[in-house]
Amino acid sequence: MEEELKKAKLLAEETATIKEQFLANMSHEIRTPLNGIIGLTHILLNTTLNTEQTGYLKSVKTSSDNLLIVINDVLDFSKIEAGKNELRKSTVQA
């Protein structure tokens, strides 16, 4: 029974490590092109566009900004779960 518990604990630790590595890799792989989309959208919004094009680009920017927030939240939760979160003192201005 004790041997089975040790094996189960080892398996759980290995699984957690694999999950952590997967999330870190996926976070990077998703954020890199997403930051490109956000950056290029910002550049395009500073050019001469018609109203329809501006509306489309604003939708792209809003959607990509929101997606980046979700990705960052998922990564933050995975860090908390892995016990690797850092608390920083900051002042919030109203």
N, CA, C and O of each residue as an XYZ file, in Angstrom:
376
protein
N       0.830     -1.187      0.000
C       0.000      0.000      0.000
C       0.882      1.262      0.000
O       0.622      2.216     -0.733
N       1.918      1.243      0.828
C       2.821      2.390      0.915
C       3.555      2.605     -0.409
O       3.770      3.742     -0.828
N       3.930      1.526     -1.050
C       4.609      1.610     -2.348
C       3.685      2.205     -3.409
O       4.125      2.995     -4.244
N       2.427      1.835     -3.377
C       1.457      2.387     -4.321
C       1.263      3.880     -4.097
O       1.120      4.635     -5.059
N       1.256      4.312     -2.852
C       1.132      5.741     -2.541
C       2.343      6.517     -3.050
O       2.196      7.626     -3.562
N       3.522      5.951     -2.915
C       4.738      6.603     -3.410
C       4.686      6.743     -4.930
O       5.042      7.785     -5.479
N       4.237      5.676     -5.604
C       4.120      5.712     -7.065
C       3.094      6.757     -7.500
O       3.319      7.491     -8.463
N       1.983      6.822     -6.798
C       0.934      7.785     -7.137
C       1.432      9.217     -6.928
O       1.137     10.104     -7.728
N       2.183      9.435     -5.853
C       2.727     10.759     -5.579
C       3.728     11.160     -6.663
O       3.710     12.293     -7.144
N       4.589     10.236     -7.039
C       5.573     10.501     -8.088
C       4.885     10.813     -9.422
O       5.287     11.732    -10.135
N       3.866     10.054     -9.742
C       3.116     10.281    -10.975
C       2.449     11.657    -10.951
O       2.462     12.368    -11.956
N       1.874     12.034     -9.827
C       1.224     13.344     -9.704
C       2.241     14.467     -9.863
O       1.946     15.480    -10.499
N       3.427     14.304     -9.299
C       4.478     15.320     -9.427
C       4.953     15.432    -10.874
O       5.156     16.535    -11.380
N       5.129     14.302    -11.533
C       5.546     14.311    -12.941
C       4.488     14.970    -13.821
O       4.809     15.738    -14.729
N       3.229     14.662    -13.542
C       2.129     15.241    -14.296
C       2.089     16.754    -14.109
O       1.886     17.492    -15.073
N       2.280     17.213    -12.889
C       2.290     18.654    -12.616
C       3.429     19.347    -13.357
O       3.254     20.447    -13.880
N       4.588     18.709    -13.401
C       5.734     19.288    -14.108
C       5.463     19.369    -15.609
O       5.762     20.380    -16.243
N       4.904     18.314    -16.169
C       4.579     18.301    -17.592
C       3.544     19.382    -17.908
O       3.657     20.082    -18.915
N       2.548     19.512    -17.051
C       1.510     20.530    -17.250
C       2.131     21.926    -17.206
O       1.810     22.779    -18.034
N       3.009     22.151    -16.253
C       3.668     23.447    -16.112
C       4.497     23.778    -17.359
O       4.456     24.904    -17.855
N       5.241     22.802    -17.857
C       6.049     23.010    -19.059
C       5.161     23.278    -20.279
O       5.467     24.139    -21.104
N       4.080     22.543    -20.379
C       3.146     22.736    -21.487
C       2.566     24.145    -21.465
O       2.541     24.823    -22.492
N       2.100     24.590    -20.298
C       1.518     25.925    -20.196
C       2.536     27.012    -20.506
O       2.209     27.997    -21.168
N       3.753     26.845    -20.040
C       4.792     27.838    -20.319
C       5.088     27.899    -21.818
O       5.201     28.986    -22.384
N       5.214     26.740    -22.457
C       5.481     26.702    -23.897
C       4.314     27.269    -24.701
O       4.513     28.064    -25.620
N       3.109     26.862    -24.353
C       1.945     27.329    -25.088
C       1.747     28.823    -24.882
O       1.360     29.536    -25.807
N       2.011     29.289    -23.682
C       1.884     30.711    -23.403
C       2.795     31.509    -24.326
O       2.375     32.504    -24.916
N       4.025     31.074    -24.446
C       4.986     31.754    -25.321
C       4.564     31.645    -26.781
O       4.596     32.630    -27.518
N       4.173     30.455    -27.192
C       3.806     30.221    -28.585
C       2.568     31.010    -28.992
O       2.440     31.388    -30.156
N       1.665     31.263    -28.069
C       0.457     32.023    -28.376
C       0.719     33.522    -28.265
O       0.261     34.304    -29.098
N       1.451     33.913    -27.239
C       1.689     35.344    -27.022
C       2.515     35.986    -28.126
O       2.254     37.130    -28.498
N       3.495     35.282    -28.654
C       4.377     35.873    -29.663
C       3.594     36.340    -30.894
O       3.707     37.509    -31.260
N       2.813     35.488    -31.543
C       2.056     35.991    -32.700
C       0.965     36.973    -32.293
O       0.646     37.891    -33.049
N       0.396     36.793    -31.117
C      -0.648     37.704    -30.667
C      -0.083     39.111    -30.466
O      -0.740     40.093    -30.810
N       1.116     39.216    -29.919
C       1.746     40.527    -29.771
C       2.032     41.147    -31.139
O       1.969     42.367    -31.287
N       2.343     40.327    -32.131
C       2.508     40.827    -33.492
C       1.210     41.393    -34.034
O       1.204     42.452    -34.662
N       0.122     40.702    -33.797
C      -1.193     41.178    -34.242
C      -1.534     42.499    -33.558
O      -1.985     43.442    -34.208
N      -1.319     42.563    -32.257
C      -1.614     43.790    -31.508
C      -0.752     44.949    -32.021
O      -1.251     46.055    -32.227
N       0.522     44.695    -32.221
C       1.423     45.746    -32.689
C       1.083     46.248    -34.078
O       1.033     47.455    -34.316
N       0.850     45.326    -34.989
C       0.512     45.731    -36.356
C      -0.849     46.417    -36.425
O      -1.041     47.334    -37.224
N      -1.777     45.989    -35.608
C      -3.078     46.651    -35.555
C      -2.921     48.085    -35.076
O      -3.544     48.997    -35.620
N      -2.090     48.286    -34.061
C      -1.818     49.632    -33.549
C      -1.217     50.511    -34.654
O      -1.617     51.662    -34.827
N      -0.269     49.963    -35.387
C       0.349     50.721    -36.488
C      -0.691     51.078    -37.547
O      -0.753     52.223    -37.994
N      -1.506     50.103    -37.949
C      -2.526     50.355    -38.971
C      -3.557     51.384    -38.532
O      -4.035     52.177    -39.343
N      -3.899     51.371    -37.240
C      -4.875     52.340    -36.745
C      -4.348     53.772    -36.815
O      -5.126     54.724    -36.746
N      -3.049     53.925    -36.950
C      -2.446     55.261    -37.070
C      -2.220     55.659    -38.524
O      -1.472     56.596    -38.805
N      -2.862     54.951    -39.444
C      -2.777     55.298    -40.862
C      -4.144     55.797    -41.331
O      -5.123     55.768    -40.584
N      -4.189     56.246    -42.560
C      -5.447     56.731    -43.125
C      -6.295     55.539    -43.566
O      -5.914     54.775    -44.452
N      -7.439     55.405    -42.931
C      -8.364     54.310    -43.226
C      -9.761     54.875    -43.359
O     -10.060     55.957    -42.854
N     -10.622     54.124    -44.050
C     -12.012     54.560    -44.059
C     -12.692     54.077    -42.777
O     -12.110     53.309    -42.012
N     -13.896     54.521    -42.553
C     -14.622     54.217    -41.314
C     -14.800     52.712    -41.115
O     -14.644     52.202    -40.006
N     -15.123     52.022    -42.176
C     -15.336     50.567    -42.081
C     -14.043     49.853    -41.684
O     -14.054     48.985    -40.811
N     -12.942     50.212    -42.318
C     -11.650     49.593    -41.993
C     -11.250     49.890    -40.550
O     -10.755     49.010    -39.846
N     -11.462     51.111    -40.117
C     -11.137     51.478    -38.730
C     -11.962     50.649    -37.754
O     -11.448     50.177    -36.740
N     -13.234     50.475    -38.063
C     -14.105     49.666    -37.201
C     -13.627     48.227    -37.096
O     -13.607     47.647    -36.010
N     -13.239     47.652    -38.237
C     -12.736     46.280    -38.234
C     -11.462     46.165    -37.400
O     -11.309     45.236    -36.608
N     -10.551     47.119    -37.589
C      -9.284     47.064    -36.853
C      -9.482     47.275    -35.356
O      -8.783     46.668    -34.544
N     -10.420     48.121    -34.995
C     -10.704     48.309    -33.565
C     -11.247     47.017    -32.960
O     -10.950     46.695    -31.809
N     -12.040     46.279    -33.732
C     -12.545     44.981    -33.261
C     -11.399     43.984    -33.093
O     -11.351     43.238    -32.116
N     -10.485     43.982    -34.051
C      -9.317     43.090    -33.954
C      -8.494     43.447    -32.718
O      -8.074     42.560    -31.976
N      -8.264     44.737    -32.495
C      -7.465     45.174    -31.353
C      -8.139     44.799    -30.037
O      -7.490     44.267    -29.137
N      -9.430     45.071    -29.923
C     -10.155     44.729    -28.694
C     -10.121     43.226    -28.441
O      -9.868     42.788    -27.319
N     -10.371     42.446    -29.470
C     -10.366     40.986    -29.320
C      -8.989     40.466    -28.934
O      -8.874     39.614    -28.053
N      -7.950     40.965    -29.578
C      -6.599     40.482    -29.267
C      -6.149     40.934    -27.882
O      -5.472     40.182    -27.180
N      -6.512     42.151    -27.477
C      -6.188     42.607    -26.114
C      -6.871     41.719    -25.078
O      -6.259     41.331    -24.083
N      -8.152     41.399    -25.318
C      -8.894     40.538    -24.385
C      -8.316     39.129    -24.345
O      -8.238     38.519    -23.278
N      -7.914     38.615    -25.488
C      -7.307     37.287    -25.530
C      -5.989     37.264    -24.761
O      -5.697     36.293    -24.063
N      -5.203     38.311    -24.881
C      -3.948     38.390    -24.144
C      -4.198     38.405    -22.636
O      -3.443     37.796    -21.878
N      -5.239     39.088    -22.204
C      -5.598     39.102    -20.779
C      -5.941     37.689    -20.308
O      -5.501     37.268    -19.239
N      -6.718     36.964    -21.096
C      -7.099     35.588    -20.737
C      -5.865     34.696    -20.649
O      -5.724     33.916    -19.707
N      -4.976     34.810    -21.626
C      -3.754     34.002    -21.629
C      -2.915     34.310    -20.388
O      -2.409     33.396    -19.737
N      -2.770     35.582    -20.066
C      -2.002     35.963    -18.877
C      -2.646     35.439    -17.595
O      -1.949     35.011    -16.676
N      -3.985     35.474    -17.537
C      -4.680     34.946    -16.363
C      -4.459     33.445    -16.209
O      -4.228     32.958    -15.102
N      -4.531     32.716    -17.314
C      -4.292     31.265    -17.266
C      -2.882     30.984    -16.770
O      -2.676     30.099    -15.939
N      -1.919     31.732    -17.275
C      -0.542     31.546    -16.834
C      -0.384     31.890    -15.357
O       0.320     31.190    -14.629
N      -1.029     32.958    -14.914
C      -0.972     33.322    -13.495
C      -1.552     32.226    -12.615
O      -0.971     31.889    -11.584
N      -2.696     31.662    -13.012
C      -3.294     30.579    -12.236
C      -2.378     29.357    -12.196
O      -2.272     28.693    -11.165
N      -1.728     29.065    -13.296
C      -0.836     27.907    -13.312
C       0.373     28.153    -12.407
O       0.867     27.223    -11.770
N       0.851     29.401    -12.348
C       1.954     29.725    -11.440
C       1.515     29.594     -9.987
O       2.258     29.070     -9.158
N       0.320     30.064     -9.679
C      -0.202     29.939     -8.317
C      -0.316     28.468     -7.949
O       0.084     28.061     -6.858
N      -0.858     27.679     -8.856
C      -1.024     26.247     -8.618
C       0.315     25.556     -8.393
O       0.413     24.634     -7.583
N       1.345     26.000     -9.107
C       2.670     25.392     -8.990
C       3.470     25.976     -7.822
O       4.582     25.528     -7.541
N       2.901     26.975     -7.143
C       3.594     27.589     -6.017
C       4.738     28.487     -6.450
O       5.681     28.696     -5.687
N       4.669     29.021     -7.660
C       5.760     29.841     -8.179
C       5.342     31.284     -8.408
O       5.947     31.999     -9.207
N       4.306     31.704     -7.699
C       3.865     33.083     -7.866
C       4.681     34.005     -6.952
O       5.130     33.608     -5.877
N       4.853     35.227     -7.409
C       5.567     36.224     -6.632
C       4.617     37.357     -6.313
O       3.903     37.846     -7.188
N       4.609     37.771     -5.065
C       3.802     38.909     -4.680
C       4.668     40.148     -4.671
O       5.776     40.147     -4.135
N       4.160     41.187     -5.262
C       4.886     42.461     -5.294
C       4.009     43.527     -4.689
O       2.806     43.581     -4.943
N       4.617     44.368     -3.892
C       3.892     45.469     -3.300
C       3.789     46.579     -4.324
O       4.783     46.968     -4.937
N       2.584     47.087     -4.504
C       2.390     48.189     -5.429
C       1.351     49.128     -4.859
O       0.546     48.753     -4.006
N       1.383     50.333     -5.339
C       0.371     51.302     -4.922
C      -0.620     51.468     -6.047
O      -0.246     51.587     -7.214
N      -1.865     51.474     -5.689
C      -2.932     51.627     -6.665
C      -3.431     53.047     -6.599
O      -3.787     53.547     -5.531
N      -3.456     53.689     -7.734
C      -3.936     55.066     -7.786
C      -5.372     55.075     -8.271
O      -5.709     54.411     -9.251
N      -6.208     55.822     -7.591
C      -7.617     55.898     -7.960
C      -7.867     56.994     -8.965
O      -9.006     57.197     -9.386
